[in-house]
Amino acid sequence: MMLKEKIAVVTGASRGIGKAIALELAQAGAYVIVNYNGSKERAEKVVSEIEQKGGKAEAVWCNVSDGAACEAMIRQVIEVHKKIDILVNNAGITKDSLLMRMSEADFDRVLDTNLKGTFFTMHYAARYMMKQRSGAIVNISSVVGVSGNAGQVNYAASKAGVIGMTKSAAKELASRGIRVNAVAPGFIDTEMTQSLKEKVITELAKQIPLGHLGKAAQVAKAVRFLASDDADYITGQVLCVDGGMVM
Ligand code: NAP
């Protein structure tokens, strides 16, 4: 129970990697705010699953691309729980197409959710973490933000941006006892990757030294580590959970 009595916010926790992170942090003893945007019922199911296992959680709506909604979510957490110990910025979307065909709207939607959303929640949560003089922020980037990927200039830009923002925030906030790290997953079996054709998945797997796609729970374990005091001398780092894809 490494995270006993910790208050953790996980964005985009209604499914996929975010859900796995919420379950993992709750299992380690944290009270988890399960954020969702469109999937209210699924977020409530995540809360039920946590409670059935003896943990504590609640579902809270917030569209992370909306700054006012992020401010309201963080303010609500503080009003109810009086503190925020852990913030995991996991909410993310893709709108893939080749550079020549990509619309400005698809570029903006991905940047607004993945990059600006991470900025908004950090911006509002950091205020309280600075007063507390403690906190751990884990931002979910992607190996694509490190290596690039054809058909994903918007997504790769957003995830590279998350890495730059993580390192900058880590430098700004370190003196206040706040650590900021990123986890960069490789190809993980979630709804985001399930739309890929079988042939594409087989080809992708060939580029992974460990030979297969990862599981959301494997990413969640890395997040739990970085969020815990076991990582109390680690800040500004990017931990790839990718079966060795990027090294
Ligand atoms: P997913 O299954 O598509 O789930 C995405 C989650 O993000 C959902 O819970 C969704 O919530 C939430 N979300 C989307 N837009 C949101 C918004 N505006 N406000 C709040 N929540 C929002 O994706 P995933 O595969 O679990 O990915 C999770 C994170 O890992 C993303 O940041 C993704 O870029 C990153 N990642 C994934 C992979 C991979 O291979 N799967 C690899 C590298 C990085 P609602 O349904 O409630 O809207």
Boltz pocket constraint, residues with backbone or C-beta under 6 A from the ligand:
constraints:
  - pocket:
      binder: B
      contacts: [[A, 11], [A, 12], [A, 13], [A, 14], [A, 15], [A, 16], [A, 17], [A, 18], [A, 35], [A, 36], [A, 37], [A, 38], [A, 39], [A, 40], [A, 62], [A, 63], [A, 64], [A, 65], [A, 89], [A, 90], [A, 91], [A, 92], [A, 93], [A, 113], [A, 140], [A, 141], [A, 142], [A, 143], [A, 184], [A, 185], [A, 186], [A, 187], [A, 188], [A, 189], [A, 190], [A, 191], [A, 192], [A, 193]]
      max_distance: 6.0
